[in-house]
Amino acid sequence: MDNDKLQLFENKQIRTAWDEETEEWYFSVVDVVAVLTDSADPKQYIKKMRARDPELNSRWGTICTLTAMTAADGKRYRTSAANLEGLFRIIQSIPSPKAEPFKLWLAEVGRERIEETIDPELTIDRALATYVKKGYSREWINQRLQAIKVRKELTDEWQDRGVQQGVEYAILTDEITRTWSGMTTRQYKKLKGLKKENLRDNMTTTEIILNMLAETSTKDISKEAKPETFEENIEVARRGGSVAGIAKKALEAETGKPVITSQNAAQLNAVVTGMIEGVVDAEKKKDETEE
């Protein structure tokens, strides 16, 4: 864990830490509970919460991990922390007006996922709407949606070749990225100052196009080469990435400028802060209306 940071919610501090290995934000559970419950003794509140929710209590060791975070006295102590998935599970057990909007939001997300399973086209429509709200240009959005299609075609090809989703997909993606860009995915994200954010969402139009070329080349080469082992798939990934690598060098030679830059979209690692602030605003508006 590193990047021990503080987020301010309602002028109250919530400690966070970034795990470089898992690429996950972890949040101090006691701090989140303090904000959402206004409890004078959040540690005692957590004990009572676990007592009345046996399922949560039985999974507590899985949901939470002890993470070194800086306390009020300036010293670092190990405290229970949870990633977003764990945090939302804990929030479900908090009977507080401030926690209720999160529960409703989770229910809405669940409904949307089921609808997208029934009608996959809704996924594209919602992705388009999300990018528009974030202020991306229409040209960029069109390229990004095309990139999603190209990526899906590549993963379908990997599935046909027996590549396992998860770690093996990540390894092959890393090989493609490294070959065409000269950096691993993690190094690429670090250059752009990213953590949990999606790398493709922070690429320029040119970067997206070259990445698409690398992925579609890998797919086309795979269809012809028909790799049977994972090692052969790695070699195909390198060959596909090299096609875009050649194009990258040619473009840089013509323009005299590097294709890859540190430019990125607006930082998104404050999503949780925004959500909680949104809850606070909603509560304030509700109080004003009732008055």
Beta strands, then each sheet from edge to edge (+ up, - down):
strand 1: 2-9
strand 2: 12-19
strand 3: 24-28
strand 4: 65-70
strand 5: 76-82
sheet 1: 1+ 2- 3+ 5- 4+
end
